[in-house]
């Protein structure tokens, strides 16, 4: 269900709810491993705090275990960023989402900032197509009302 959008016609038009729900499921499934970084980072923070206060760990296993956990953490972080940018290609307009976090800023020599790369993509940045099941349901709820 690939669509070519012109520069003037860049907005998503809902047509088939079931097909769009399936596209959204497939899109979110591609980003599953990228989303694993976030719960793993919380787990890492908890483990490091517990280790700092000597609640867990001993002298022999401490260093090697935490070195491996940190290597996995940075590998997963790098994979999460790169795969989100590559696998975050919109199935409708075929554009990459780039930095899909919220971008704030002003004109004329002002400071722009972004909330970074997020694998939790709900809508395409260009064509505004819904890319999650919840977003598809929201679009059809608004469209039917």
C-alpha positions in Angstrom: 0.0 0.0 0.0 2.6 2.5 -1.1 1.5 6.0 -2.0 3.4 8.7 -3.7 2.6 12.1 -2.3 3.3 15.3 -4.1 4.7 18.3 -2.2 1.2 19.9 -2.2 -0.7 16.8 -1.2 1.3 15.6 1.9 -1.5 14.6 4.3 -2.7 11.2 5.0 -6.3 10.3 3.9 -7.8 7.3 5.7 -9.2 4.6 3.4 -9.1 1.1 4.9 -8.9 0.7 8.7 -7.9 -3.0 8.7 -5.1 -2.6 6.2 -3.8 0.5 8.0 -3.9 -1.3 11.4 -1.9 -4.2 9.8 0.7 -1.7 8.4 0.9 0.0 11.8 1.5 -3.4 13.5 4.3 -4.3 11.1 5.9 -0.9 11.5 5.9 -1.1 15.3 7.2 -4.7 15.1 10.2 -3.5 13.2 11.0 -1.1 16.0 10.6 -3.6 18.9 14.4 -4.1 19.5 14.9 -0.4 19.5 12.3 0.0 22.2 14.1 -2.6 24.4 16.8 0.0 25.2 14.4 2.0 27.4 13.5 -0.7 30.0 17.1 -2.0 29.9 18.4 1.4 30.7 16.1 1.6 33.8 17.3 -1.9 34.8 20.9 -0.8 34.4 20.3 2.3 36.6 18.7 0.2 39.3 21.6 -2.4 39.2 24.2 0.4 39.3 22.5 2.0 42.3 22.2 -1.3 44.1 25.9 -2.1 43.4 27.0 1.3 44.6 25.4 0.8 48.0 26.8 -2.8 48.1 23.3 -4.3 48.2 24.2 -6.7 45.4 27.4 -8.2 44.1 30.7 -9.4 45.5 34.4 -8.8 44.8 34.8 -11.6 42.3 31.8 -11.2 40.0 31.3 -7.4 40.3 33.7 -6.2 37.8 33.2 -8.7 35.0 29.4 -8.7 35.3 29.0 -4.9 35.2 31.5 -4.5 32.4 29.4 -6.9 30.3 26.2 -5.1 31.3 27.7 -1.8 30.3 28.9 -3.2 27.0 25.4 -4.6 26.3 23.9 -1.2 27.3 26.0 0.8 24.9 25.6 -1.7 22.1 21.8 -1.6 22.5 21.9 2.2 22.7 23.8 2.5 19.5 21.6 -0.1 17.8 18.5 1.7 19.1 19.5 5.1 17.6 20.7 3.7 14.2 17.8 1.3 13.7 15.2 3.8 14.7 16.6 6.2 12.0 16.8 3.4 9.4 13.8 1.3 10.2 11.6 4.3 10.9 10.9 4.7 7.2 7.2 5.6 6.6 5.4 2.8 4.7 3.1 5.4 3.0 5.4 8.2 1.8 8.7 6.3 2.0 10.5 9.1 3.9 12.8 8.6 6.9 11.6 10.1 10.2 15.0 11.7 10.9 15.0 13.1 14.5 11.4 12.2 15.2 11.4 13.7 18.7 9.6 17.0 19.2 11.5 19.9 17.6 11.1 23.3 19.2 12.6 26.6 18.1 12.2 30.1 16.6 13.2 31.8 13.4 16.2 34.2 12.8 19.2 33.0 14.7 17.3 31.4 17.4 18.1 28.2 19.3 16.5 25.0 18.0 16.4 21.9 20.1 15.1 18.4 19.7 14.1 15.7 22.1 16.2 13.4 20.1 15.5 10.1 18.4 12.5 8.1 19.7 11.4 4.7 18.6 7.9 5.4 19.9 6.6 6.9 16.6 2.9 7.6 16.3 2.6 9.7 13.1 4.8 10.3 10.1 6.6 13.6 10.2 5.9 14.3 6.5 2.6 12.8 5.5 1.0 12.6 9.0 0.1 9.0 8.5 -0.7 7.0 11.6 2.1 4.6 12.3 0.8 3.0 15.5 -2.4 1.1 16.2 -3.5 3.7 18.7 -2.9 6.5 16.2 -4.9 4.6 13.5 -7.8 4.3 15.9 -7.6 8.0 16.7 -7.6 9.0 13.0 -10.7 6.8 12.3 -12.4 8.1 15.4 -11.9 11.7 14.3 -12.8 10.8 10.7 -16.0 9.1 11.7 -17.2 11.8 14.0 
